[in-house]
Amino acid sequence: MEPSYGTYSWFEKSFSAAQEDPWLNNWRGIETCRYEIVENIVKGLIEHEIPGGNKISMLDIGCSTGHFTNVLSKTCENIVGIDISDTAIEIAREKYPKIDFRSADFQKIGLPENTVRIAVCMEVLYYIEDESKADFIEKISKVLVDGGYFILTTLLGEKPYFTDDGIVKIVSDKFIITDIIYYGSKTYSNIEKFIFKIYSRSVKLEHLIKGDSDSGIEDPQKIKGIERYLGLMKRLKMMTAVLKVNSCIEAVAKMIMHLRFPAAIMNRVADRCRLDRTHIILVARKR
């Protein structure tokens, strides 16, 4: 039975299969653009809005394997990364042992109130059930000090995602929104999704060729079909060629997704035309 979307089991399955961030957020060009925007927002708040400099306390809610928490730690020394996935936190702790990472459901972790200056929450809210979204935002408000800041990023679109007005309404109940930033391009996103699929299939095929039991392919029929194909290639003594071609496809797809400038250019185009945007970033101050 497949675990339900956004549950602990769903995230555990995703991270266990990938043994890294399943969405490859630590190196995809579109994601490094987003990270740069949020990092600059945090730097601006620390320099101009919040006293305490890099000694302030910060939360990274939904930190995944810790890549962006580590980026933020260069700006703020006292940062805590939280994620619901035990596997993600194990990877984060191994990569960045000096950072405080905690494996927990944010709504149940029991953090002390009025202690945090900045809370960052990227691509998390659409995993929360509708009836719990308001409680989730209230929980963030409670852990923030008076005048503390909340930075939220999310996809725009049909459920489980949000409309502009919808996400603003949810956040405005407990926060004063001080800035709204759009980023991401539907055109670029559609192109990248296609390349992402090619990359993912190449990685899965590589796992099967190596005989890994967990290739990430769940359909037994697909596995049998691929295994028959690989068996034929072995009999024809063409496995070396298959490996080389697959490695080449994987490398080219990764190189394209890694490029930052196409994503940055499309972001600017989407922001100008206001018709092609995929994400919204809200900067909000506690009421």
C-alpha positions as CSV (number, residue, x, y, z in Angstrom):
1,M,0.0,0.0,0.0
2,E,1.3,3.4,-1.0
3,P,1.8,5.9,1.8
4,S,-0.3,9.0,1.7
5,Y,1.1,12.2,0.2
6,G,3.0,14.3,2.6
7,T,3.0,11.8,5.5
8,Y,6.0,10.7,7.5
9,S,6.0,7.3,5.6
10,W,5.8,9.1,2.3
11,F,8.8,11.3,3.0
12,E,10.8,8.3,4.5
13,K,10.1,6.3,1.4
14,S,11.2,9.2,-0.8
15,F,14.5,9.9,1.1
16,S,15.4,6.2,1.6
17,A,15.1,5.5,-2.1
18,A,17.2,8.5,-3.1
19,Q,19.7,8.6,-0.2
20,E,19.8,12.4,-0.9
21,D,17.3,15.1,-1.5
22,P,14.8,13.4,-3.9
23,W,14.1,16.7,-5.6
24,L,17.8,17.4,-6.1
25,N,17.4,20.9,-4.7
26,N,21.0,21.2,-3.7
27,W,22.2,21.5,-7.3
28,R,19.4,22.2,-9.8
29,G,19.6,25.6,-11.4
30,I,16.1,26.7,-10.6
31,E,16.5,25.8,-7.0
32,T,19.9,27.6,-6.6
33,C,18.0,30.7,-7.9
34,R,15.4,30.3,-5.2
35,Y,18.1,29.8,-2.5
36,E,19.9,32.9,-3.6
37,I,16.7,35.0,-3.3
38,V,15.9,33.7,0.1
39,E,19.5,34.0,1.3
40,N,19.5,37.7,0.2
41,I,16.2,38.3,2.0
42,V,17.7,36.8,5.3
43,K,20.8,38.9,4.9
44,G,18.8,42.1,4.4
45,L,16.6,41.4,7.5
46,I,19.7,40.8,9.7
47,E,21.5,43.9,8.4
48,H,18.6,46.3,8.5
49,E,15.5,45.0,10.4
50,I,16.6,42.7,13.2
51,P,19.1,43.5,16.0
52,G,21.6,40.9,17.0
53,G,23.5,40.3,13.8
54,N,24.6,36.7,13.1
55,K,23.9,35.7,16.7
56,I,20.1,35.7,16.3
57,S,18.2,32.5,16.4
58,M,16.7,31.0,13.2
59,L,14.6,28.0,12.1
60,D,14.7,26.2,8.8
61,I,11.4,24.3,8.8
62,G,11.4,21.3,6.3
63,C,15.2,21.4,6.0
64,S,15.5,18.2,4.0
65,T,19.1,17.0,3.9
66,G,20.4,20.3,5.2
67,H,21.9,21.9,2.1
68,F,20.2,25.3,2.5
69,T,20.4,25.2,6.3
70,N,24.2,25.1,5.8
71,V,24.0,28.1,3.4
72,L,22.0,30.0,6.0
73,S,24.4,29.1,8.8
74,K,27.0,31.3,7.1
75,T,24.7,34.2,7.8
76,C,23.3,33.1,11.2
77,E,25.3,31.0,13.6
78,N,22.4,29.9,15.8
79,I,20.2,28.0,13.3
80,V,18.1,24.8,13.8
81,G,17.0,22.6,10.9
82,I,13.9,20.6,11.3
83,D,12.5,17.9,9.1
84,I,9.9,15.2,9.6
85,S,12.1,12.5,7.9
86,D,14.5,10.6,10.1
87,T,16.5,9.6,7.0
88,A,16.8,13.2,5.8
89,I,18.1,14.3,9.2
90,E,20.6,11.5,9.3
91,I,22.0,12.6,6.0
92,A,22.0,16.2,7.1
93,R,23.9,15.4,10.4
94,E,26.4,13.4,8.5
95,K,27.0,16.2,6.0
96,Y,27.0,19.1,8.4
97,P,27.8,17.9,11.9
98,K,28.2,21.3,13.4
99,I,24.6,22.3,12.7
100,D,21.7,21.5,15.1
101,F,19.3,19.2,13.1
102,R,16.2,17.8,14.6
103,S,14.0,15.0,13.3
104,A,10.4,15.9,14.2
105,D,7.0,17.0,13.1
106,F,7.2,20.8,13.5
107,Q,3.7,20.9,14.9
108,K,4.6,18.5,17.7
109,I,8.2,19.4,18.5
110,G,7.4,21.7,21.4
111,L,9.8,24.5,20.8
112,P,9.8,27.3,23.4
113,E,7.7,30.3,22.4
114,N,9.0,33.8,21.6
115,T,12.6,32.6,21.0
116,V,13.2,32.7,17.2
117,R,14.0,35.8,15.2
118,I,13.5,34.4,11.6
119,A,11.7,31.3,10.5
120,V,12.2,30.0,7.0
121,C,9.7,27.5,5.5
122,M,10.3,26.5,1.9
123,E,8.0,24.3,-0.1
124,V,6.4,22.8,3.0
125,L,2.9,24.2,3.5
126,Y,1.2,22.3,0.6
127,Y,2.1,19.0,2.3
128,I,0.1,20.1,5.4
129,E,-3.6,19.0,5.4
130,D,-6.0,21.8,4.8
131,E,-7.6,21.7,8.2
132,S,-4.1,22.0,9.8
133,K,-2.6,24.8,7.8
134,A,-3.9,27.6,10.0
135,D,-2.5,25.8,13.1
136,F,0.8,25.3,11.4
137,I,1.1,29.1,10.7
138,E,0.0,29.9,14.3
139,K,2.7,27.5,15.6
140,I,5.3,29.4,13.6
141,S,3.9,32.7,15.0
142,K,4.2,31.5,18.5
143,V,7.9,30.5,18.4
144,L,8.8,33.9,16.8
145,V,9.6,36.9,19.0
146,D,7.5,40.0,18.6
147,G,8.5,41.6,15.3
148,G,10.1,38.3,14.2
149,Y,10.1,37.4,10.5
150,F,8.6,34.5,8.6
151,I,9.8,33.7,5.0
152,L,7.6,31.3,3.1
153,T,8.0,29.9,-0.4
154,T,5.4,27.8,-2.2
155,L,4.3,26.6,-5.6
156,L,1.4,28.4,-7.2
157,G,-1.3,26.3,-8.9
158,E,-4.2,24.0,-8.3
159,K,-4.5,22.0,-5.0
160,P,-2.5,21.0,-3.1
161,Y,-0.8,24.3,-4.2
162,F,-2.1,27.8,-3.8
163,T,-3.4,30.9,-5.6
164,D,-1.7,34.2,-4.8
165,D,-4.7,35.4,-2.8
166,G,-5.1,32.1,-1.1
167,I,-1.6,31.9,0.4
168,V,-1.7,35.6,1.3
169,K,-5.0,35.1,3.2
170,I,-3.6,32.1,5.2
171,V,-0.4,33.9,6.3
172,S,-2.1,37.4,6.9
173,D,-4.1,36.0,9.8
174,K,-1.0,36.0,12.1
175,F,1.5,38.1,10.1
176,I,1.9,41.4,8.4
177,I,3.2,40.7,4.9
178,T,6.0,43.1,4.1
179,D,7.1,41.8,0.7
180,I,5.8,39.5,-2.1
181,I,8.3,38.1,-4.6
182,Y,7.6,35.8,-7.6
183,Y,10.0,33.5,-9.2
184,G,10.1,30.5,-11.5
185,S,8.8,30.1,-15.1
186,K,6.2,27.5,-16.2
187,T,7.9,27.3,-19.6
188,Y,11.3,26.6,-18.0
189,S,9.7,24.2,-15.4
190,N,8.0,22.1,-18.1
191,I,11.3,21.8,-20.0
192,E,13.2,20.9,-16.9
193,K,10.6,18.3,-15.9
194,F,11.2,16.5,-19.1
195,I,15.0,16.5,-18.5
196,F,14.5,15.5,-14.9
197,K,12.6,12.4,-16.0
198,I,15.4,11.5,-18.4
199,Y,17.9,11.9,-15.6
200,S,15.8,9.9,-13.1
201,R,15.3,7.0,-15.5
202,S,19.0,6.9,-16.2
203,V,19.8,6.8,-12.5
204,K,17.3,4.0,-11.9
205,L,18.6,2.0,-14.9
206,E,22.1,2.4,-13.5
207,H,20.9,0.9,-10.1
208,L,19.4,-2.1,-12.0
209,I,22.5,-2.6,-14.0
210,K,24.6,-2.7,-10.8
211,G,22.1,-5.1,-9.3
212,D,20.9,-2.8,-6.5
213,S,17.8,-4.1,-4.8
214,D,16.3,-0.7,-4.4
215,S,16.4,0.9,-7.8
216,G,13.4,3.2,-7.2
217,I,11.3,1.5,-9.8
218,E,8.2,0.1,-8.2
219,D,6.2,-1.5,-11.0
220,P,7.2,-5.2,-11.1
221,Q,6.3,-5.4,-14.8
222,K,8.7,-2.5,-15.7
223,I,11.5,-4.2,-13.7
224,K,10.9,-7.5,-15.5
225,G,10.9,-5.7,-18.9
226,I,14.1,-3.8,-18.1
227,E,15.8,-7.0,-16.8
228,R,14.9,-8.9,-20.0
229,Y,16.4,-6.0,-22.0
230,L,19.6,-6.1,-19.9
231,G,19.8,-9.9,-20.2
232,L,19.6,-9.5,-24.0
233,M,22.3,-6.9,-24.0
234,K,24.5,-9.2,-21.9
235,R,24.0,-12.1,-24.4
236,L,24.9,-9.7,-27.2
237,K,27.9,-8.5,-25.2
238,M,26.7,-5.0,-25.5
239,M,26.5,-4.1,-21.7
240,T,29.6,-1.9,-21.9
241,A,28.0,0.2,-24.6
242,V,24.7,0.3,-22.6
243,L,26.6,1.6,-19.6
244,K,28.5,4.2,-21.5
245,V,25.4,5.5,-23.3
246,N,23.4,5.6,-20.0
247,S,26.2,7.4,-18.2
248,C,26.4,9.9,-21.0
249,I,22.7,10.6,-20.9
250,E,22.8,11.0,-17.1
251,A,25.7,13.4,-17.2
252,V,24.2,15.6,-20.0
253,A,20.8,15.8,-18.2
254,K,22.5,16.7,-15.0
255,M,24.7,19.3,-16.7
256,I,21.6,21.0,-18.2
257,M,19.7,21.0,-15.0
258,H,22.7,22.3,-13.1
259,L,22.9,25.4,-15.4
260,R,21.8,28.5,-13.5
261,F,21.6,31.1,-16.2
262,P,18.6,29.6,-18.2
263,A,16.6,29.5,-15.0
264,A,17.6,33.0,-14.0
265,I,16.7,34.4,-17.5
266,M,13.3,32.7,-17.5
267,N,12.7,33.9,-14.0
268,R,13.1,37.5,-15.2
269,V,10.9,37.0,-18.2
270,A,8.2,35.4,-16.0
271,D,8.4,38.2,-13.5
272,R,8.0,40.8,-16.2
273,C,5.1,39.3,-18.1
274,R,3.4,38.1,-14.8
275,L,1.7,35.2,-16.7
276,D,4.3,32.5,-16.5
277,R,5.2,32.3,-12.8
278,T,5.4,29.2,-10.7
279,H,6.3,30.2,-7.2
280,I,5.7,32.9,-4.6
281,I,7.9,34.1,-1.7
282,L,6.2,35.9,1.2
283,V,8.2,37.9,3.7
284,A,6.1,38.6,6.8
285,R,6.5,40.1,10.2
286,K,4.7,38.8,13.3
287,R,1.8,40.9,14.4
